[in-house]
Amino acid sequence: MRSRTSIIRARVGKREFSAFIAEAVERELRGQVLDEYLADYESRKGPVPEQARQRARQVFDEVFAEEGEWPAAS
């Protein structure tokens, strides 16, 4: 059985491995940050409808793509 690392390397190439992993980790962290924002909002204002959650995720991803960097923590 092949390791996850070898499967990823075979798929994206040895040279692109680190960039692929960094991008995957960034996507995961962005998702976690958005989930934290939404949980905070819900604790103060109540449930967020699924359609609004999806739109928030889309806007959040667009902002990160435009900025090219993570926003400063407040």
C-alpha positions as CSV (number, residue, x, y, z in Angstrom):
1,M,0.0,0.0,0.0
2,R,1.4,3.4,-1.0
3,S,1.7,6.2,1.5
4,R,-0.4,9.4,1.2
5,T,2.8,11.3,0.5
6,S,3.8,9.1,-2.4
7,I,0.3,9.3,-3.8
8,I,0.3,13.1,-3.7
9,R,3.8,13.3,-5.2
10,A,2.7,11.0,-8.0
11,R,-0.3,13.1,-8.7
12,V,1.2,16.6,-8.5
13,G,4.9,16.0,-9.1
14,K,7.9,16.0,-6.8
15,R,8.6,19.7,-7.4
16,E,5.1,20.9,-6.7
17,F,4.6,18.8,-3.6
18,S,5.3,21.5,-1.0
19,A,3.2,24.1,-2.8
20,F,0.3,21.7,-3.0
21,I,0.5,20.9,0.7
22,A,0.7,24.6,1.6
23,E,-2.3,25.4,-0.5
24,A,-4.3,22.5,1.0
25,V,-3.4,23.6,4.6
26,E,-4.4,27.2,3.8
27,R,-7.8,26.0,2.4
28,E,-8.4,24.0,5.6
29,L,-7.4,26.9,7.8
30,R,-9.6,29.3,5.9
31,G,-12.5,26.9,6.4
32,Q,-11.8,26.7,10.1
33,V,-11.6,30.5,10.5
34,L,-14.8,31.0,8.6
35,D,-16.5,28.3,10.8
36,E,-15.3,30.1,13.9
37,Y,-16.7,33.4,12.6
38,L,-20.1,31.8,11.8
39,A,-20.2,30.0,15.2
40,D,-19.6,33.4,16.9
41,Y,-22.2,35.1,14.8
42,E,-24.7,32.3,15.6
43,S,-24.0,32.5,19.3
44,R,-24.9,36.2,19.2
45,K,-27.6,36.4,16.5
46,G,-29.0,32.9,16.0
47,P,-28.8,30.4,13.2
48,V,-27.4,31.2,9.8
49,P,-29.4,29.7,6.9
50,E,-27.4,27.2,4.7
51,Q,-27.7,29.5,1.6
52,A,-26.1,32.3,3.6
53,R,-23.4,30.0,4.8
54,Q,-22.5,29.0,1.3
55,R,-22.5,32.6,0.1
56,A,-20.3,33.6,3.1
57,R,-17.8,30.8,2.1
58,Q,-17.8,32.0,-1.5
59,V,-17.2,35.7,-0.4
60,F,-14.5,34.6,2.1
61,D,-12.7,32.7,-0.6
62,E,-12.9,35.5,-3.1
63,V,-11.5,38.0,-0.6
64,F,-8.6,35.8,0.2
65,A,-8.0,35.3,-3.5
66,E,-8.0,39.0,-4.2
67,E,-5.8,39.9,-1.2
68,G,-3.3,37.1,-1.8
69,E,-2.6,37.0,1.9
70,W,-4.3,36.4,5.2
71,P,-5.9,39.4,7.0
72,A,-4.3,40.6,10.2
73,A,-5.8,39.3,13.4
74,S,-7.8,41.8,15.3
